[in-house]
Amino acid sequence: MKRNTKQIIIEKGAEIINLKGFHHTGIQEILDAADVPKGSFYNYFKSKDDFGLQVIDYYVEQFAMLLDKTIKDSTLSPTEKMKKVLLFFMEFYKSKNYAYGCPIGNLSQEMGDLSPVFSEKLRNAGDAMVDSCLVLLEEAQKTGEISPQLNLRETTYFIISSWHGALMRMKVEKSLAPLENHYRYVFDYILRP
Amino acid sequence: MKRNTKQIIIEKGAEIINLKGFHHTGIQEILDAADVPKGSFYNYFKSKDDFGLQVIDYYVEQFAMLLDKTIKDSTLSPTEKMKKVLLFFMEFYKSKNYAYGCPIGNLSQEMGDLSPVFSEKLRNAGDAMVDSCLVLLEEAQKTGEISPQLNLRETTYFIISSWHGALMRMKVEKSLAPLENHYRYVFDYILRP
């Protein structure tokens, strides 16, 4: 029960932060959206910063779970699995009217120059995202679906980093075109035999 | 003289906005940084939003001027010109301790979901950046430095969008590694014969 309330605060709060930015969002606003009584915020979080840092942990965990589930799908080849993950997010953003973007990317952008604590957390979060995806590229290299020449860590890093750039553009273009363009270049030019 | 003061306000203001975000920056803070008397802000800008929109125009213009200067350098091949532009920005960010990022990307991230006026301006700004770079890719395709198969607009769009993602990561990593990785993938996998 307690854990559930905390999760609701994180999810609803992250939604507002993604839309408005971390500094531009008040704690009261988060509690209102989560429909949680005033004052209960500090039962779960030491401070607004602590809340922000836990949002990052939560999304890294969610991303790892999604990847893990896809990796275990034995009906798909490694490349098909990667495509499935990207298409899943495209569907998600379409359903959200191309808003929000990725909490890790958004907070990197906003907090990178302002808080060493956030920077370190976000650096680790980015690395964790790379780790989660790396397994798929390793599989793909073993099956020959992608070039044996590719440095897998650098490649994964580039795919995720350019995905964050595409999300940035999606937010002003209000269409899937930037993500579709990213998908095309990743699979036509980088992830190929 | 008047124009000069305006330009100083834009440059100093953009620096703070790039560091702290648009909403998180006050007009007084901008005027203090620009060393301009209180009240003079409204001689140049109708509102804070108007200021933000003019920051975008200013940077699009600066970018176009930089590109134009590089395009005219007849000692370099088209691909060398593109490399020169990216290396110029890498030097710039190194000198700024990997802070700031790009005003167009930062504001797309922050304002994309909040203001249709900013979104439209930023969409056009992104398109203008693509237009500025497109000439170089056209040249490179003519000289055979890059593949005749490449769709030049989509390719330019992908390079700029993934550059913005790399800048996002640079801000938390506090190193050039994300930009160097971007450079490598762009030239090793996309911009080649």
Interface residues (C-beta under 8 A of the other chain):
Chain A: N18 L19 K20 G21 H23 H24 A99 Y100 G101 G105 N106 S108 Q109 E110 M111 G112 D113 L114 F118 S119 E120 L122 R123 G126 E154 T155 Y157 F158 I160 S161 S162 W163 H164 G165 A166 L167 M168 R169 M170 K171 V172 E173 K174 P178 N181 H182 R184 Y185 Y189 I190
Chain B: N18 L19 K20 G21 H23 H24 A99 Y100 G101 G105 N106 S108 Q109 E110 M111 G112 D113 L114 F118 S119 E120 L122 R123 G126 E154 T155 Y157 F158 I160 S161 S162 W163 H164 G165 A166 L167 M168 R169 M170 K171 V172 E173 K174 P178 N181 H182 R184 Y185 Y189 I190
